[in-house]
């Protein structure tokens, strides 16, 4: 049977309206369209705790919005950025394979530069106001790059050292003290192989501390100045490496590998980018109860991690609902629970009611925990252009040993 032309036109209009992405400001329309969508979230898959948390998020979204959340596990977010860029180059502007991406730093900067992002959407999320961005500008800035609503925060990180208190009475609390400690305790410290993000984080921490011109690190890297600015870093590492685990000829593959070396007793001092990770490892019997956490006296590197939506995501409404749920007090409190993941909240808990605020009360007395009065100042991340350049220089100097 042939369909009348006017009826066919009306049908096409309805289909087009159903598939069109609603404006982020029209939240009821966003939620309505998100119902029943499948959201492909490309996120790091290297940690069982974060993987389990994302699975829990999927269960809650299925209950509340009928959304199917598919965790596409990735090792490096840069590969996802490359995929979205390839889709754009191929003319795929509406049917992308990536709906949501866990991202920050140089990968966000690359997506923003290449117009690969949907938005602005973040500040239209109903729960975004709970971060109190006016009081916490890091919710709107990613490695010095303004987010401008193109990514939504969902967790924090800060470099945190940990040690076995039965083997280390007074852990080093500065880079100079760390070098001295390593010289007197050869083979008991290391850092992950660069370009593992935690290894690169150690480089940035050292560079910020040692560089004569720290302000230059917060602007795009200049090749003409790179050698002079980084010279103190390479001098420091040249002195440190002979005293590392395996005499600096080999490095742990990751933070997880470094933690296993701590658990096996090969290392006595290590670090992580999640302040709750050592306590969580103690609770999981992966580290001994004698584990203790601390941060360097001068402050340690910290940042916020975000989620973003590619410009050509197939399920933008579902991705926005997912990002909003990640900012809910329920999701943030569950994520911060050490028995779940221990990833610190991005919410300003003073903005919450008493019941919601109570869910964030960390009353668990778990060995290895870092109390709030032990927290050091957060050092801001350098401009993202420094990451690739530091990793290239490190590989040239130490990568082929």
N, C-alpha and C positions, 0 to 999 in steps of 0.2 A: 504494500500500500504506500503510495506516495504521500509524503508529509506536506501540508500546505505551507507555502513560503513564509507567511507571517508567523505561523506556529513554529517553524524551524528557526526563524530569526529570534523569536522570544526564548526558545530553548537554548540557543547559543549564548544569548545574553545572560541567562541564569547560570549556565556553566561557567562563563567567564567571570561573573561576579563571585561565584563560589570558589574559584581558584585564585582570584586576585588577593594579594596580601592586604589585610586591613591596616589602616594607619595605627601605629603604636599608641596614639592618644586615645583611640576608641577601644578601650580594654575589653569591654563586653563583646565586641565583634571579634577581637583577637581570641578570646577564650572559646567563643562559639566555633570559630573556624578550626581551632586546635583540636577539637574533639575528634578522636579517632585517627589522628595523624600518627605516622611513624617518624620519629626524629632520630637521625643518625648523628650521634655525638662522637666526634673524633677526639679522643682524650688519651693521655698517657696511660699505658696499661702495665707499667713495670712494678706496681706495688699491690699486693693482695688487699691491703686495707682500703686503699682508694678505690680499687675495683669493686670491693664488696659494698662500699658506700654508694657508688654509682648504680649498682644493682638495686639497692634499697630505694634510691631516688626513682628509678624506673617503676618499682612496685607502687610507690605513692602516687606517681603521675598516672599510672593505669587506673588506680582507684578513684582519683579525684577528677581526671579529665579524659579518661579513655585513651591516653597517649601511650604508644608503644615506644619505649626508649631503647635504642640499639647502641651499645657501647662498642665503637670501632676502636680497638686498642692499637695505639701507635707508639713507636719508640722515640720519634723526633717530630715535633710539630712542623718543622720546616718542610717535611715531606708533604704534609697536608697543604701548606701554603703553595707549594709547587703544583700540586694537583689542581687547586682552584685556579691558579694562574694558567695552567694548561687548558682548563675548560674555557676560560675567557678567551684565550687565543684561538680556540677551536669554534668560537661563536656560541657556546652554550651559556646563555644568559638567564635561563629560567629553570633548568632541570638539573641542578648541581647535585653531586653525590654527598656533599657535606652540608649538614644543617646547622651544626654547632661545633665549635672547636675550643678546646682548653688552650689558652694562649697567653703570652705576655712578651715583653721585651722586643728583641730584634724581629721576631716573627710578626708581632702586631705592627711594628713599624713598616715591615715589608708589605703587609696587606694594605695598610693605609696608603702608602706611597703609590701602590699599583691599583688603587680604587677597587679593591676586592671585598669590601665590607658593606653589609646592609646597615642602614640606619640613617640618622641617629635613633636609637631605640631605648638605650639603657635607662635614661632618666625618666622615661615614660612608664617604666615598670612600677607597679604600685608599691613594691617593697624596697625600691632603691632609696627612698627617703630615710629608711631605717639606718643607713650607713652614715647619715649626717655629713654629706660631702663638703659642706661649707666649713665644718670644723676639722674634717679629715681630707685634705686636698689630694692625698694619695689615691683616693677613690676615683679621681678624674685624671690621673697622670700615670703613665706607664713608661718607666725608664726615661724620664724627662719629656716624653711625648704626650701631649694632651689627648685624652681619649675621645673627647667631644661627643660622647654618647654612643660610640661605635663598639664598645665592649663593656660588659657588666662584671663587677668584682664578685668573687665568691670565696676567696680564702687569702690568708696571709702566710708569709714565710720570713724567717730571720735566722741567720747563721748562728748556730749554737754548738758549742764544744761539749764533749762528754768524756769521762774518764772512769777508770776503775779505782775507787778510793782506797782499796786494799793494796794497790800497787803504786799509786801516785798520791802523795800526801798534799802537795801544793802544786796544782796544775798551773801552767804558764798562762798569764792573763794579758799578754801583749805579744806582738810579733817578734820583738827582740828576745823576750823571755822564751818564746817557743823555739827559736833557733838555739838558744843556750840549753834548753831542756833536751832537744833532739841530740845535741852534741854529747850530752851526758847520758842519754838513753838511746843509743843507736838501734835502729830497726823497729822502734816502738810507735812510730807515727808515719803517716803517709797521707796522700790526698788522691782522689780519683783521676784516672786518665783523662786528660783533655782531648776531645771536646765534651766529655760528659759534663752536664750543666753544673754539677756540684764541684767538679774540678775547676771549671771556669769561674765559678763563684769564689773559690779560694784565691784565684789569680786576681780577681777584681778587689777582694778584700785587702789583699797585700798591696796592690797598686794604690788604692785610695790612701792607705796608711803611709806608704813610703814615698809617693810622688811629691816632688817639690812644687809642682803646679797642679794642685788638686782641682782647681776650677776648670782646667782644660778638659777634664774627664766628663764634664757635663755639657759639652758641646760636641758637634760632630768631629770625629778623629781627623787630624791633619797629618798626612804622610810626612811632611817636612819636619814635624815636631815629634813624631812617634818614637823614634829611637831615643831621643833625649829624655822624654817623659817616662819611658818604660825602663830606662837603664837601671834605676835602683831596684826594680822588681827582679830583673835577670841576675843582678849581683846577689840579691838575697837568695834566690833559688839555687844559684850555683853553690852558695855556701851551705844551703839546707840539704840538697839532694843526696850527698854522700852519706848522710846520717839517717835517711829514711829507710823504711821497709824495703828490702831487696836492694839497698844502697842506691835507690832512685833509678835503678835500671828497669824496673817494672813498677806498675801502679795498679791499684785495684780498679776493676772495670766500672764500678758505680758506688754510690753510697751504701747500697745494700751489701755489696761485696766487702766494703770497709767495715760495716757493722758485723758481718760474719767473722772477719779477722779479729775484731774486738771480742766477740763471743768465744772464739777459739783460744784467746789469750795471746795471739801473735802481736796484736797492737794493745797499747795501754791508754792511748789518747786518740780521739777521732772527732769528727764533727758531722753535723746534719743541717739541713735547711728547714727542718720542722722542729720547733722547740719542744714539742711533745713526743717526738719519735723515740728518744731514749727510754722515757718512762713506759711508753707503749711496748717497747721491746722487752723491758723488764717484766711487764705484766704477761707477755707471751712466752716468758722463759727463754728468750733469745739472748739476753744480757743478764749478768749476775745482779743480785739486789744491791751490791756495793757500787753500782753505777751512779754517778752524779753528773749533773748538767751545770753549765755556766756559760756566760758570754764575756767577751773581752772587755776590759775596762774602758777602752776608748770608743766602744760601740761596735756593732757588727752590721753587715750588709742585710738589708731587708727589702721586701717588695710585696706587692699584691698580685695574685693571679686572677685572671679574668676568663670569661667566655665571650666569644664573638660569633656573629652570624655572617657567613659569606653572602656576597651580593646576589648570587644565583641559587641560594638554598631553595630546595623544593618545598620545604615545610617551615616557612618562617614563623607562622603563628605558633606552631608547636614548640619551636625553638625559643620564642619569647616567653611562653608560659613556663618552659623548663628553666630559663634563666631567672624568672621571677620566683619560682619555687625554691631555687638554690639560695635566694636571699631571704626566705621566710625564717622566722625564729625557730620553727620546728626543724628545718633542714640544717640551719647553722648550728643549733645546739647539738643535734645528733652528730654532726661532722666533728665538732670540737671535743666530744666525749672521747677520752683516751682509750676506752674499751672498744670504740668504733674505729676512729681514725686519729683523732687528736689534732686536726688541722684548725688553726685559730680562726675565730670568726671575724668577719669584716663589719659586722653590725656594731653600732654604738649602743651598748646594752642600756645606757641611761635613757635611751629613747623608747625603751620597752616598758610595758606594764609589769607589775610585780610578779605575776605568774610566769610570764615569758622570761623575765630577767632571772627568775629562780632556776630555770633550766640550764643556765650558764654557770651556776655556782659550782666551781671545781673544788669540791671538798674531799676528793679522793687523795689519800696520803699514800702515793705510790713512789717507791724509790726511783730516783732519776728525774723526778718532776722539777721543772723550773718555776719557782714561785714568782709572782708579779714583782716582788721587791728585789728579785735577783736580775730582772731584765735590764739590759743595757740600752743605750740610745740606738736608734735605727739609723744606719748610714744609707743614704739614697743611692740607688743604682746609677751607674754612669750612663751616658748616652748609648743607645743600642749599637751604634756603629763601632764601638770599641770591642764588642764581643768577637766578631769574626777576625778582626785584626789581631787581637790578643791570642786567639786560638791558632791562627796561622803562624805567628811568631813563636809560640810555644812548640808547635810541631816541628818547626825548622830547627829549633835548638835542642829539643829533648826527645822528639818523637821517634827517632830511628836508632835509639841506643839499644 
